[in-house]
């Protein structure tokens, strides 16, 4: 950054020590998106953010996620960012992977329910309607 080139090292260190300080807006947007994704994951139990989803504060999280998937597909997403996203439980690179994960989660949820019939020994899953 141009300003950083003109600051003495001790001033750079002071700025770097400020919580939330970023030198580049892209870094701030990345962190904001990652934080929003973590909150979404906690609140909804999955990381499959709808493309049009906005956080209560107005952040376009669905677009942010789509953008990261696009960067991944084009090979322009850094390894660090790729690894970070892959560390978010339930994150997938494609919608198909996401649907598969959600489907298995529903099967597990159904199988974990108490049997409604005393002789039930297997998991009979209902047929999907969509």
N, CA, C and O atoms as a printed pandas DataFrame, in Angstrom:
     atom_number atom_name residue_name chain_id  residue_number  x_coord  y_coord  z_coord
0              1         N          UNK        A               1    0.838   -1.175    0.000
1              2        CA          UNK        A               1    0.000    0.000    0.000
2              3         C          UNK        A               1    0.877    1.229    0.000
3              4         O          UNK        A               1    1.899    1.265    0.684
4              5         N          UNK        A               2    0.498    2.217   -0.744
5              6        CA          UNK        A               2    1.289    3.424   -0.915
6              7         C          UNK        A               2    1.565    4.151    0.403
7              8         O          UNK        A               2    2.696    4.580    0.633
8              9         N          UNK        A               3    0.558    4.301    1.276
9             10        CA          UNK        A               3    0.738    4.990    2.551
10            11         C          UNK        A               3    1.744    4.242    3.416
11            12         O          UNK        A               3    2.587    4.863    4.064
12            13         N          UNK        A               4    1.664    2.925    3.430
13            14        CA          UNK        A               4    2.556    2.122    4.255
14            15         C          UNK        A               4    4.010    2.325    3.869
15            16         O          UNK        A               4    4.896    2.193    4.714
16            17         N          UNK        A               5    4.270    2.641    2.619
17            18        CA          UNK        A               5    5.643    2.855    2.173
18            19         C          UNK        A               5    6.254    4.096    2.806
19            20         O          UNK        A               5    7.477    4.228    2.855
20            21         N          UNK        A               6    5.418    5.004    3.289
21            22        CA          UNK        A               6    5.915    6.260    3.839
22            23         C          UNK        A               6    5.875    6.306    5.358
23            24         O          UNK        A               6    6.222    7.329    5.949
24            25         N          UNK        A               7    5.465    5.240    5.994
25            26        CA          UNK        A               7    5.377    5.217    7.448
26            27         C          UNK        A               7    6.585    4.523    8.053
27            28         O          UNK        A               7    7.085    3.544    7.498
28            29         N          UNK        A               8    7.058    5.026    9.193
29            30        CA          UNK        A               8    8.165    4.338    9.875
30            31         C          UNK        A               8    7.687    2.988   10.414
31            32         O          UNK        A               8    6.497    2.808   10.670
32            33         N          UNK        A               9    8.601    2.054   10.584
33            34        CA          UNK        A               9    8.230    0.703   11.027
34            35         C          UNK        A               9    7.402    0.667   12.316
35            36         O          UNK        A               9    6.494   -0.155   12.439
36            37         N          UNK        A              10    7.706    1.552   13.284
37            38        CA          UNK        A              10    6.942    1.503   14.531
38            39         C          UNK        A              10    5.487    1.927   14.310
39            40         O          UNK        A              10    4.604    1.437   15.015
40            41         N          UNK        A              11    5.211    2.813   13.362
41            42        CA          UNK        A              11    3.833    3.216   13.046
42            43         C          UNK        A              11    3.096    2.066   12.345
43            44         O          UNK        A              11    1.918    1.820   12.604
44            45         N          UNK        A              12    3.808    1.373   11.459
45            46        CA          UNK        A              12    3.205    0.209   10.803
46            47         C          UNK        A              12    2.802   -0.838   11.835
47            48         O          UNK        A              12    1.722   -1.422   11.754
48            49         N          UNK        A              13    3.692   -1.070   12.815
49            50        CA          UNK        A              13    3.410   -2.052   13.864
50            51         C          UNK        A              13    2.216   -1.612   14.703
51            52         O          UNK        A              13    1.398   -2.447   15.092
52            53         N          UNK        A              14    2.101   -0.324   14.988
53            54        CA          UNK        A              14    0.965    0.179   15.761
54            55         C          UNK        A              14   -0.352   -0.047   15.016
55            56         O          UNK        A              14   -1.351   -0.458   15.607
56            57         N          UNK        A              15   -0.338    0.224   13.729
57            58        CA          UNK        A              15   -1.553    0.013   12.936
58            59         C          UNK        A              15   -1.904   -1.471   12.856
59            60         O          UNK        A              15   -3.066   -1.854   12.995
60            61         N          UNK        A              16   -0.892   -2.293   12.632
61            62        CA          UNK        A              16   -1.139   -3.737   12.553
62            63         C          UNK        A              16   -1.696   -4.299   13.855
63            64         O          UNK        A              16   -2.397   -5.311   13.836
64            65         N          UNK        A              17   -1.398   -3.665   14.979
65            66        CA          UNK        A              17   -1.857   -4.148   16.287
66            67         C          UNK        A              17   -3.315   -3.785   16.566
67            68         O          UNK        A              17   -3.901   -4.309   17.513
68            69         N          UNK        A              18   -3.910   -2.907   15.771
69            70        CA          UNK        A              18   -5.305   -2.518   15.979
70            71         C          UNK        A              18   -6.206   -3.676   15.537
71            72         O          UNK        A              18   -6.137   -4.117   14.390
72            73         N          UNK        A              19   -7.065   -4.171   16.465
73            74        CA          UNK        A              19   -7.970   -5.276   16.083
74            75         C          UNK        A              19   -8.849   -4.878   14.884
75            76         O          UNK        A              19   -9.467   -3.814   14.871
76            77         N          UNK        A              20   -8.881   -5.750   13.900
77            78        CA          UNK        A              20   -9.707   -5.495   12.726
78            79         C          UNK        A              20   -9.048   -4.629   11.661
79            80         O          UNK        A              20   -9.648   -4.382   10.614
80            81         N          UNK        A              21   -7.832   -4.166   11.907
81            82        CA          UNK        A              21   -7.141   -3.327   10.933
82            83         C          UNK        A              21   -6.794   -4.136    9.688
83            84         O          UNK        A              21   -6.270   -5.245    9.789
84            85         N          UNK        A              22   -7.082   -3.588    8.535
85            86        CA          UNK        A              22   -6.691   -4.231    7.278
86            87         C          UNK        A              22   -6.077   -3.184    6.369
87            88         O          UNK        A              22   -6.477   -2.020    6.386
88            89         N          UNK        A              23   -5.119   -3.597    5.589
89            90        CA          UNK        A              23   -4.450   -2.689    4.659
90            91         C          UNK        A              23   -5.197   -2.606    3.336
91            92         O          UNK        A              23   -5.107   -1.598    2.636
92            93         N          UNK        A              24   -5.917   -3.633    2.995
93            94        CA          UNK        A              24   -6.615   -3.675    1.703
94            95         C          UNK        A              24   -8.093   -3.980    1.923
95            96         O          UNK        A              24   -8.440   -4.837    2.735
96            97         N          UNK        A              25   -8.946   -3.293    1.214
97            98        CA          UNK        A              25  -10.389   -3.491    1.339
98            99         C          UNK        A              25  -10.785   -4.926    1.004
99           100         O          UNK        A              25  -11.713   -5.464    1.607
100          101         N          UNK        A              26  -10.095   -5.552    0.052
101          102        CA          UNK        A              26  -10.417   -6.938   -0.295
102          103         C          UNK        A              26  -10.220   -7.868    0.900
103          104         O          UNK        A              26  -10.976   -8.821    1.087
104          105         N          UNK        A              27   -9.192   -7.580    1.710
105          106        CA          UNK        A              27   -8.967   -8.386    2.909
106          107         C          UNK        A              27  -10.119   -8.216    3.887
107          108         O          UNK        A              27  -10.559   -9.182    4.510
108          109         N          UNK        A              28  -10.605   -6.988    4.019
109          110        CA          UNK        A              28  -11.720   -6.719    4.931
110          111         C          UNK        A              28  -12.984   -7.429    4.444
111          112         O          UNK        A              28  -13.716   -8.019    5.238
112          113         N          UNK        A              29  -13.233   -7.371    3.142
113          114        CA          UNK        A              29  -14.427   -8.032    2.592
114          115         C          UNK        A              29  -14.323   -9.547    2.759
115          116         O          UNK        A              29  -15.319  -10.199    3.071
116          117         N          UNK        A              30  -13.153  -10.107    2.558
117          118        CA          UNK        A              30  -12.949  -11.541    2.763
118          119         C          UNK        A              30  -13.295  -11.903    4.205
119          120         O          UNK        A              30  -14.041  -12.852    4.447
120          121         N          UNK        A              31  -12.759  -11.154    5.155
121          122        CA          UNK        A              31  -12.993  -11.461    6.561
122          123         C          UNK        A              31  -14.464  -11.290    6.922
123          124         O          UNK        A              31  -15.017  -12.086    7.680
124          125         N          UNK        A              32  -15.088  -10.265    6.387
125          126        CA          UNK        A              32  -16.516  -10.039    6.647
126          127         C          UNK        A              32  -17.335  -11.217    6.113
127          128         O          UNK        A              32  -18.245  -11.696    6.790
128          129         N          UNK        A              33  -17.018  -11.683    4.911
129          130        CA          UNK        A              33  -17.727  -12.818    4.332
130          131         C          UNK        A              33  -17.518  -14.093    5.130
131          132         O          UNK        A              33  -18.462  -14.846    5.369
132          133         N          UNK        A              34  -16.293  -14.331    5.538
133          134        CA          UNK        A              34  -15.986  -15.533    6.306
134          135         C          UNK        A              34  -16.715  -15.519    7.649
135          136         O          UNK        A              34  -17.252  -16.540    8.081
136          137         N          UNK        A              35  -16.731  -14.362    8.303
137          138        CA          UNK        A              35  -17.455  -14.239    9.575
138          139         C          UNK        A              35  -18.953  -14.460    9.370
139          140         O          UNK        A              35  -19.602  -15.135   10.170
140          141         N          UNK        A              36  -19.495  -13.890    8.300
141          142        CA          UNK        A              36  -20.923  -14.051    8.012
142          143         C          UNK        A              36  -21.248  -15.512    7.702
143          144         O          UNK        A              36  -22.300  -16.010    8.103
144          145         N          UNK        A              37  -20.361  -16.195    6.998
145          146        CA          UNK        A              37  -20.561  -17.610    6.687
146          147         C          UNK        A              37  -20.561  -18.436    7.972
147          148         O          UNK        A              37  -21.386  -19.336    8.130
148          149         N          UNK        A              38  -19.653  -18.140    8.876
149          150        CA          UNK        A              38  -19.602  -18.867   10.151
150          151         C          UNK        A              38  -20.887  -18.650   10.953
151          152         O          UNK        A              38  -21.414  -19.590   11.547
152          153         N          UNK        A              39  -21.393  -17.408   10.971
153          154        CA          UNK        A              39  -22.648  -17.131   11.676
154          155         C          UNK        A              39  -23.818  -17.876   11.022
155          156         O          UNK        A              39  -24.663  -18.447   11.712
156          157         N          UNK        A              40  -23.855  -17.862    9.679
157          158        CA          UNK        A              40  -24.911  -18.570    8.945
158          159         C          UNK        A              40  -24.868  -20.054    9.306
159          160         O          UNK        A              40  -25.905  -20.661    9.575
160          161         N          UNK        A              41  -23.688  -20.627    9.310
161          162        CA          UNK        A              41  -23.501  -22.050    9.616
162          163         C          UNK        A              41  -24.035  -22.372   11.016
163          164         O          UNK        A              41  -24.713  -23.379   11.216
164          165         N          UNK        A              42  -23.723  -21.511   11.966
165          166        CA          UNK        A              42  -24.174  -21.710   13.338
166          167         C          UNK        A              42  -25.695  -21.593   13.443
167          168         O          UNK        A              42  -26.344  -22.399   14.109
168          169         N          UNK        A              43  -26.245  -20.597   12.788
169          170        CA          UNK        A              43  -27.689  -20.338   12.878
170          171         C          UNK        A              43  -28.539  -21.353   12.126
171          172         O          UNK        A              43  -29.625  -21.711   12.583
172          173         N          UNK        A              44  -28.052  -21.824   10.966
173          174        CA          UNK        A              44  -28.861  -22.682   10.100
174          175         C          UNK        A              44  -28.454  -24.148   10.116
175          176         O          UNK        A              44  -29.182  -24.999    9.605
176          177         N          UNK        A              45  -27.301  -24.449   10.694
177          178        CA          UNK        A              45  -26.861  -25.840   10.780
178          179         C          UNK        A              45  -26.248  -26.382    9.506
179          180         O          UNK        A              45  -25.975  -27.579    9.413
180          181         N          UNK        A              46  -26.028  -25.530    8.532
181          182        CA          UNK        A              46  -25.386  -25.936    7.284
182          183         C          UNK        A              46  -24.726  -24.717    6.657
183          184         O          UNK        A              46  -24.945  -23.587    7.091
184          185         N          UNK        A              47  -23.923  -24.957    5.640
185          186        CA          UNK        A              47  -23.203  -23.861    4.987
186          187         C          UNK        A              47  -23.634  -23.678    3.537
187          188         O          UNK        A              47  -22.883  -23.132    2.730
188          189         N          UNK        A              48  -24.834  -24.129    3.204
189          190        CA          UNK        A              48  -25.344  -24.007    1.842
190          191         C          UNK        A              48  -26.170  -22.725    1.739
191          192         O          UNK        A              48  -27.397  -22.753    1.827
192          193         N          UNK        A              49  -25.484  -21.620    1.553
193          194        CA          UNK        A              49  -26.105  -20.303    1.536
194          195         C          UNK        A              49  -26.825  -20.086    0.204
195          196         O          UNK        A              49  -26.205  -20.208   -0.852
196          197         N          UNK        A              50  -28.120  -19.768    0.234
197          198        CA          UNK        A              50  -28.822  -19.475   -1.024
198          199         C          UNK        A              50  -28.168  -18.290   -1.740
199          200         O          UNK        A              50  -27.683  -17.360   -1.095
200          201         N          UNK        A              51  -28.157  -18.330   -3.054
201          202        CA          UNK        A              51  -27.462  -17.310   -3.856
202          203         C          UNK        A              51  -27.962  -15.897   -3.588
203          204         O          UNK        A              51  -27.202  -14.942   -3.743
204          205         N          UNK        A              52  -29.208  -15.742   -3.193
205          206        CA          UNK        A              52  -29.768  -14.408   -2.974
206          207         C          UNK        A              52  -29.774  -13.995   -1.500
207          208         O          UNK        A              52  -30.325  -12.950   -1.155
208          209         N          UNK        A              53  -29.172  -14.800   -0.636
209          210        CA          UNK        A              53  -29.231  -14.535    0.805
210          211         C          UNK        A              53  -28.416  -13.300    1.191
211          212         O          UNK        A              53  -27.277  -13.116    0.760
212          213         N          UNK        A              54  -29.038  -12.468    2.012
213          214        CA          UNK        A              54  -28.371  -11.303    2.617
214          215         C          UNK        A              54  -28.466  -11.442    4.126
215          216         O          UNK        A              54  -29.477  -11.903    4.656
216          217         N          UNK        A              55  -27.406  -11.041    4.813
217          218        CA          UNK        A              55  -27.427  -11.068    6.269
218          219         C          UNK        A              55  -28.363   -9.978    6.767
219          220         O          UNK        A              55  -28.728   -9.085    6.002
220          221         N          UNK        A              56  -28.754  -10.031    8.020
221          222        CA          UNK        A              56  -29.598   -8.961    8.565
222          223         C          UNK        A              56  -28.976   -7.571    8.414
223          224         O          UNK        A              56  -29.698   -6.577    8.340
224          225         N          UNK        A              57  -27.644   -7.494    8.368
225          226        CA          UNK        A              57  -26.981   -6.194    8.195
226          227         C          UNK        A              57  -26.900   -5.776    6.724
227          228         O          UNK        A              57  -26.432   -4.681    6.414
228          229         N          UNK        A              58  -27.360   -6.656    5.809
229          230        CA          UNK        A              58  -27.382   -6.313    4.392
230          231         C          UNK        A              58  -26.232   -6.860    3.572
231          232         O          UNK        A              58  -26.169   -6.617    2.367
232          233         N          UNK        A              59  -25.314   -7.600    4.200
233          234        CA          UNK        A              59  -24.185   -8.170    3.464
234          235         C          UNK        A              59  -24.693   -9.271    2.536
235          236         O          UNK        A              59  -25.423  -10.160    2.975
236          237         N          UNK        A              60  -24.316   -9.221    1.267
237          238        CA          UNK        A              60  -24.769  -10.198    0.262
238          239         C          UNK        A              60  -23.937  -11.484    0.370
239          240         O          UNK        A              60  -23.054  -11.742   -0.448
240          241         N          UNK        A              61  -24.241  -12.273    1.393
241          242        CA          UNK        A              61  -23.462  -13.489    1.654
242          243         C          UNK        A              61  -23.598  -14.506    0.527
243          244         O          UNK        A              61  -22.618  -15.161    0.171
244          245         N          UNK        A              62  -24.780  -14.649   -0.035
245          246        CA          UNK        A              62  -24.957  -15.595   -1.146
246          247         C          UNK        A              62  -24.076  -15.246   -2.329
247          248         O          UNK        A              62  -23.456  -16.124   -2.930
248          249         N          UNK        A              63  -24.021  -13.971   -2.663
249          250        CA          UNK        A              63  -23.151  -13.520   -3.757
250          251         C          UNK        A              63  -21.688  -13.727   -3.400
251          252         O          UNK        A              63  -20.890  -14.120   -4.251
252          253         N          UNK        A              64  -21.328  -13.465   -2.144
253          254        CA          UNK        A              64  -19.947  -13.637   -1.703
254          255         C          UNK        A              64  -19.536  -15.100   -1.866
255          256         O          UNK        A              64  -18.457  -15.388   -2.383
256          257         N          UNK        A              65  -20.397  -16.023   -1.427
257          258        CA          UNK        A              65  -20.092  -17.452   -1.564
258          259         C          UNK        A              65  -19.973  -17.851   -3.037
259          260         O          UNK        A              65  -19.065  -18.593   -3.412
260          261         N          UNK        A              66  -20.886  -17.359   -3.861
261          262        CA          UNK        A              66  -20.829  -17.656   -5.300
262          263         C          UNK        A              66  -19.533  -17.138   -5.909
263          264         O          UNK        A              66  -18.931  -17.789   -6.764
264          265         N          UNK        A              67  -19.115  -15.972   -5.466
265          266        CA          UNK        A              67  -17.854  -15.401   -5.958
266          267         C          UNK        A              67  -16.656  -16.262   -5.608
267          268         O          UNK        A              67  -15.757  -16.442   -6.429
268          269         N          UNK        A              68  -16.635  -16.801   -4.380
269          270        CA          UNK        A              68  -15.513  -17.656   -3.969
270          271         C          UNK        A              68  -15.534  -18.957   -4.766
271          272         O          UNK        A              68  -14.481  -19.471   -5.142
272          273         N          UNK        A              69  -16.724  -19.488   -5.024
273          274        CA          UNK        A              69  -16.810  -20.711   -5.830
274          275         C          UNK        A              69  -16.343  -20.444   -7.261
275          276         O          UNK        A              69  -15.696  -21.291   -7.876
276          277         N          UNK        A              70  -16.670  -19.278   -7.780
277          278        CA          UNK        A              70  -16.208  -18.903   -9.120
278          279         C          UNK        A              70  -14.696  -18.776   -9.179
279          280         O          UNK        A              70  -14.065  -19.232  -10.133
280          281         N          UNK        A              71  -14.115  -18.156   -8.157
281          282        CA          UNK        A              71  -12.646  -18.048   -8.096
282          283         C          UNK        A              71  -12.010  -19.426   -8.036
283          284         O          UNK        A              71  -10.993  -19.677   -8.683
284          285         N          UNK        A              72  -12.611  -20.319   -7.258
285          286        CA          UNK        A              72  -12.092  -21.683   -7.154
286          287         C          UNK        A              72  -12.130  -22.374   -8.516
287          288         O          UNK        A              72  -11.162  -23.009   -8.935
288          289         N          UNK        A              73  -13.268  -22.236   -9.198
289          290        CA          UNK        A              73  -13.451  -22.873  -10.507
290          291         C          UNK        A              73  -12.444  -22.338  -11.532
291          292         O          UNK        A              73  -11.930  -23.090  -12.359
292          293         N          UNK        A              74  -12.170  -21.033  -11.467
293          294        CA          UNK        A              74  -11.212  -20.412  -12.401
294          295         C          UNK        A              74   -9.756  -20.620  -11.991
295          296         O          UNK        A              74   -8.839  -20.319  -12.755
296          297         N          UNK        A              75   -9.551  -21.136  -10.783
297          298        CA          UNK        A              75   -8.194  -21.349  -10.295
298          299         C          UNK        A              75   -7.536  -20.085   -9.761
299          300         O          UNK        A              75   -6.310  -20.016   -9.677
300          301         N          UNK        A              76   -8.338  -19.081   -9.398
301          302        CA          UNK        A              76   -7.770  -17.823   -8.913
302          303         C          UNK        A              76   -7.899  -17.653   -7.402
303          304         O          UNK        A              76   -7.441  -16.646   -6.862
304          305         N          UNK        A              77   -8.506  -18.604   -6.714
305          306        CA          UNK        A              77   -8.633  -18.540   -5.264
306          307         C          UNK        A              77   -7.324  -19.016   -4.642
307          308         O          UNK        A              77   -6.806  -20.069   -5.014
308          309         N          UNK        A              78   -6.792  -18.252   -3.703
309          310        CA          UNK        A              78   -5.517  -18.642   -3.093
310          311         C          UNK        A              78   -5.676  -19.939   -2.308
311          312         O          UNK        A              78   -6.774  -20.282   -1.869
312          313         N          UNK        A              79   -4.575  -20.650   -2.137
313          314        CA          UNK        A              79   -4.605  -21.895   -1.373
314          315         C          UNK        A              79   -5.051  -21.653    0.062
315          316         O          UNK        A              79   -5.777  -22.465    0.636
316          317         N          UNK        A              80   -4.620  -20.543    0.638
317          318        CA          UNK        A              80   -4.996  -20.226    2.013
318          319         C          UNK        A              80   -6.502  -20.042    2.131
319          320         O          UNK        A              80   -7.119  -20.564    3.059
320          321         N          UNK        A              81   -7.096  -19.305    1.202
321          322        CA          UNK        A              81   -8.540  -19.089    1.239
322          323         C          UNK        A              81   -9.294  -20.381    0.956
323          324         O          UNK        A              81  -10.316  -20.653    1.587
324          325         N          UNK        A              82   -8.805  -21.173    0.023
325          326        CA          UNK        A              82   -9.439  -22.462   -0.283
326          327         C          UNK        A              82   -9.444  -23.344    0.962
327          328         O          UNK        A              82  -10.470  -23.927    1.313
328          329         N          UNK        A              83   -8.305  -23.440    1.621
329          330        CA          UNK        A              83   -8.191  -24.269    2.817
330          331         C          UNK        A              83   -9.096  -23.753    3.933
331          332         O          UNK        A              83   -9.724  -24.537    4.644
332          333         N          UNK        A              84   -9.158  -22.443    4.079
333          334        CA          UNK        A              84  -10.013  -21.851    5.110
334          335         C          UNK        A              84  -11.475  -22.202    4.859
335          336         O          UNK        A              84  -12.180  -22.611    5.781
336          337         N          UNK        A              85  -11.934  -22.048    3.622
337          338        CA          UNK        A              85  -13.326  -22.382    3.305
338          339         C          UNK        A              85  -13.596  -23.869    3.493
339          340         O          UNK        A              85  -14.652  -24.247    4.000
340          341         N          UNK        A              86  -12.667  -24.704    3.096
341          342        CA          UNK        A              86  -12.852  -26.144    3.255
342          343         C          UNK        A              86  -12.887  -26.545    4.727
343          344         O          UNK        A              86  -13.359  -27.631    5.065
344          345         N          UNK        A              87  -12.387  -25.670    5.605
345          346        CA          UNK        A              87  -12.443  -25.914    7.039
346          347         C          UNK        A              87  -13.792  -25.575    7.656
347          348         O          UNK        A              87  -14.047  -25.911    8.813
348          349         N          UNK        A              88  -14.656  -24.913    6.895
349          350        CA          UNK        A              88  -15.999  -24.598    7.385
350          351         C          UNK        A              88  -16.857  -25.845    7.193
351          352         O          UNK        A              88  -17.060  -26.301    6.068
352          353         N          UNK        A              89  -17.358  -26.393    8.300
353          354        CA          UNK        A              89  -18.150  -27.618    8.215
354          355         C          UNK        A              89  -19.351  -27.417    7.308
355          356         O          UNK        A              89  -20.146  -26.497    7.503
356          357         N          UNK        A              90  -19.475  -28.291    6.314
357          358        CA          UNK        A              90  -20.601  -28.225    5.392
358          359         C          UNK        A              90  -20.348  -27.410    4.138
359          360         O          UNK        A              90  -21.199  -27.379    3.250
360          361         N          UNK        A              91  -19.186  -26.740    4.038
361          362        CA          UNK        A              91  -18.874  -25.969    2.831
362          363         C          UNK        A              91  -18.657  -26.936    1.674
363          364         O          UNK        A              91  -18.007  -27.969    1.836
364          365         N          UNK        A              92  -19.198  -26.603    0.513
365          366        CA          UNK        A              92  -18.967  -27.393   -0.694
366          367         C          UNK        A              92  -18.662  -26.454   -1.847
367          368         O          UNK        A              92  -18.985  -25.267   -1.802
368          369         N          UNK        A              93  -18.044  -26.995   -2.869
369          370        CA          UNK        A              93  -17.680  -26.185   -4.043
370          371         C          UNK        A              93  -18.765  -26.198   -5.101
371          372         O          UNK        A              93  -18.747  -25.365   -6.007
372          373         N          UNK        A              94  -19.713  -27.127   -5.008
373          374        CA          UNK        A              94  -20.805  -27.172   -5.991
374          375         C          UNK        A              94  -22.142  -27.354   -5.280
375          376         O          UNK        A              94  -22.203  -27.859   -4.159
376          377         N          UNK        A              95  -23.196  -26.939   -5.945
377          378        CA          UNK        A              95  -24.547  -27.103   -5.394
378          379         C          UNK        A              95  -24.879  -28.585   -5.244
379          380         O          UNK        A              95  -25.550  -28.975   -4.289
380          381         N          UNK        A              96  -24.416  -29.410   -6.174
381          382        CA          UNK        A              96  -24.695  -30.843   -6.107
382          383         C          UNK        A              96  -24.103  -31.448   -4.832
383          384         O          UNK        A              96  -24.758  -32.239   -4.153
384          385         N          UNK        A              97  -22.865  -31.074   -4.511
385          386        CA          UNK        A              97  -22.255  -31.562   -3.277
386          387         C          UNK        A              97  -23.081  -31.107   -2.073
387          388         O          UNK        A              97  -23.286  -31.866   -1.126
388          389         N          UNK        A              98  -23.546  -29.877   -2.121
389          390        CA          UNK        A              98  -24.341  -29.336   -1.028
390          391         C          UNK        A              98  -25.644  -30.087   -0.838
391          392         O          UNK        A              98  -26.023  -30.408    0.288
392          393         N          UNK        A              99  -26.329  -30.367   -1.933
393          394        CA          UNK        A              99  -27.585  -31.116   -1.845
394          395         C          UNK        A              99  -27.336  -32.513   -1.274
395          396         O          UNK        A              99  -28.123  -33.010   -0.469
396          397         N          UNK        A             100  -26.253  -33.129   -1.688
397          398        CA          UNK        A             100  -25.927  -34.466   -1.187
398          399         C          UNK        A             100  -25.672  -34.425    0.327
399          400         O          UNK        A             100  -26.160  -35.281    1.065
400          401         N          UNK        A             101  -24.910  -33.435    0.780
401          402        CA          UNK        A             101  -24.655  -33.305    2.211
402          403         C          UNK        A             101  -25.946  -33.078    2.996
403          404         O          UNK        A             101  -26.161  -33.688    4.043
404          405         N          UNK        A             102  -26.803  -32.195    2.481
405          406        CA          UNK        A             102  -28.074  -31.919    3.162
406          407         C          UNK        A             102  -28.948  -33.171    3.175
407          408         O          UNK        A             102  -29.612  -33.452    4.172
408          409         N          UNK        A             103  -28.950  -33.915    2.089
409          410        CA          UNK        A             103  -29.736  -35.143    2.036
410          411         C          UNK        A             103  -29.292  -36.152    3.078
411          412         O          UNK        A             103  -30.120  -36.745    3.769
412          413         N          UNK        A             104  -27.982  -36.347    3.192
413          414        CA          UNK        A             104  -27.466  -37.286    4.185
414          415         C          UNK        A             104  -27.749  -36.795    5.596
415          416         O          UNK        A             104  -28.012  -37.598    6.492
416          417         N          UNK        A             105  -27.698  -35.487    5.802
417          418        CA          UNK        A             105  -28.009  -34.936    7.125
418          419         C          UNK        A             105  -29.464  -35.227    7.479
419          420         O          UNK        A             105  -29.771  -35.555    8.625
420          421         N          UNK        A             106  -30.361  -35.108    6.501
421          422        CA          UNK        A             106  -31.774  -35.402    6.748
422          423         C          UNK        A             106  -31.994  -36.882    7.034
423          424         O          UNK        A             106  -32.810  -37.240    7.883
424          425         N          UNK        A             107  -31.269  -37.738    6.328
425          426        CA          UNK        A             107  -31.381  -39.180    6.573
426          427         C          UNK        A             107  -30.916  -39.488    7.995
427          428         O          UNK        A             107  -31.575  -40.238    8.715
428          429         N          UNK        A             108  -29.780  -38.909    8.403
429          430        CA          UNK        A             108  -29.283  -39.152    9.758
430          431         C          UNK        A             108  -30.276  -38.638   10.807
431          432         O          UNK        A             108  -30.525  -39.296   11.818
432          433         N          UNK        A             109  -30.836  -37.457   10.548
433          434        CA          UNK        A             109  -31.816  -36.876   11.471
434          435         C          UNK        A             109  -33.039  -37.789   11.607
435          436         O          UNK        A             109  -33.539  -38.024   12.708
436          437         N          UNK        A             110  -33.502  -38.291   10.477
437          438        CA          UNK        A             110  -34.660  -39.190   10.495
438          439         C          UNK        A             110  -34.324  -40.484   11.232
439          440         O          UNK        A             110  -35.112  -40.962   12.048
440          441         N          UNK        A             111  -33.163  -41.042   10.945
441          442        CA          UNK        A             111  -32.770  -42.309   11.565
442          443         C          UNK        A             111  -32.586  -42.164   13.068
443          444         O          UNK        A             111  -32.775  -43.130   13.808
444          445         N          UNK        A             112  -32.221  -40.978   13.529
445          446        CA          UNK        A             112  -32.004  -40.743   14.960
446          447         C          UNK        A             112  -33.301  -40.523   15.731
447          448         O          UNK        A             112  -33.290  -40.508   16.961
448          449         N          UNK        A             113  -34.412  -40.352   15.028
449          450        CA          UNK        A             113  -35.696  -40.144   15.704
450          451         C          UNK        A             113  -36.125  -41.447   16.373
451          452         O          UNK        A             113  -35.857  -42.537   15.869
452          453         N          UNK        A             114  -36.793  -41.317   17.511
453          454        CA          UNK        A             114  -37.291  -42.534   18.169
454          455         C          UNK        A             114  -38.302  -43.253   17.271
455          456         O          UNK        A             114  -39.081  -42.616   16.562
456          457         N          UNK        A             115  -38.278  -44.536   17.311
457          458        CA          UNK        A             115  -39.216  -45.331   16.515
458          459         C          UNK        A             115  -40.636  -45.074   16.993
459          460         O          UNK        A             115  -40.893  -44.986   18.194
460          461         N          UNK        A             116  -41.554  -44.954   16.046
461          462        CA          UNK        A             116  -42.949  -44.741   16.405
462          463         C          UNK        A             116  -43.697  -46.069   16.518
463          464         O          UNK        A             116  -44.852  -46.113   16.942
464          465         N          UNK        A             117  -43.034  -47.119   16.142
465          466        CA          UNK        A             117  -43.627  -48.449   16.225
466          467         C          UNK        A             117  -42.626  -49.338   16.940
467          468         O          UNK        A             117  -41.439  -49.313   16.616
468          469         N          UNK        A             118  -43.075  -50.110   17.892
469          470        CA          UNK        A             118  -42.164  -50.881   18.736
470          471         C          UNK        A             118  -41.356  -51.920   17.963
471          472         O          UNK        A             118  -40.294  -52.334   18.428
472          473         N          UNK        A             119  -41.833  -52.353   16.790
473          474        CA          UNK        A             119  -41.103  -53.375   16.052
474          475         C          UNK        A             119  -40.183  -52.790   14.981
475          476         O          UNK        A             119  -39.554  -53.536   14.230
476          477         N          UNK        A             120  -40.102  -51.466   14.905
477          478        CA          UNK        A             120  -39.262  -50.844   13.872
478          479         C          UNK        A             120  -37.795  -51.142   14.140
479          480         O          UNK        A             120  -37.269  -50.812   15.203
480          481         N          UNK        A             121  -37.147  -51.763   13.179
481          482        CA          UNK        A             121  -35.728  -52.078   13.329
482          483         C          UNK        A             121  -34.899  -51.492   12.196
483          484         O          UNK        A             121  -33.671  -51.571   12.221
484          485         N          UNK        A             122  -35.555  -50.908   11.207
485          486        CA          UNK        A             122  -34.832  -50.321   10.085
486          487         C          UNK        A             122  -35.286  -48.890    9.876
487          488         O          UNK        A             122  -36.291  -48.455   10.437
488          489         N          UNK        A             123  -34.548  -48.179    9.081
489          490        CA          UNK        A             123  -34.869  -46.790    8.759
490          491         C          UNK        A             123  -35.588  -46.758    7.427
491          492         O          UNK        A             123  -34.965  -46.977    6.388
492          493         N          UNK        A             124  -36.886  -46.492    7.432
493          494        CA          UNK        A             124  -37.666  -46.387    6.204
494          495         C          UNK        A             124  -37.857  -44.904    5.914
495          496         O          UNK        A             124  -38.690  -44.244    6.533
496          497         N          UNK        A             125  -37.089  -44.396    4.983
497          498        CA          UNK        A             125  -37.110  -42.973    4.683
498          499         C          UNK        A             125  -38.229  -42.635    3.725
499          500         O          UNK        A             125  -38.499  -43.383    2.785
500          501         N          UNK        A             126  -38.894  -41.488    3.964
501          502        CA          UNK        A             126  -39.945  -41.074    3.033
502          503         C          UNK        A             126  -39.338  -40.698    1.674
503          504         O          UNK        A             126  -38.165  -40.336    1.586
504          505         N          UNK        A             127  -40.141  -40.790    0.641
505          506        CA          UNK        A             127  -39.704  -40.444   -0.711
506          507         C          UNK        A             127  -39.710  -38.925   -0.884
507          508         O          UNK        A             127  -40.640  -38.248   -0.447
508          509         N          UNK        A             128  -38.683  -38.406   -1.514
509          510        CA          UNK        A             128  -38.609  -36.965   -1.779
510          511         C          UNK        A             128  -39.699  -36.580   -2.764
511          512         O          UNK        A             128  -40.025  -37.341   -3.676
512          513         N          UNK        A             129  -40.262  -35.388   -2.572
513          514        CA          UNK        A             129  -41.350  -34.950   -3.450
514          515         C          UNK        A             129  -40.918  -33.888   -4.443
515          516         O          UNK        A             129  -41.745  -33.429   -5.231
516          517         N          UNK        A             130  -39.665  -33.482   -4.439
517          518        CA          UNK        A             130  -39.221  -32.426   -5.370
518          519         C          UNK        A             130  -38.041  -32.823   -6.158
519          520         O          UNK        A             130  -37.556  -32.044   -6.979
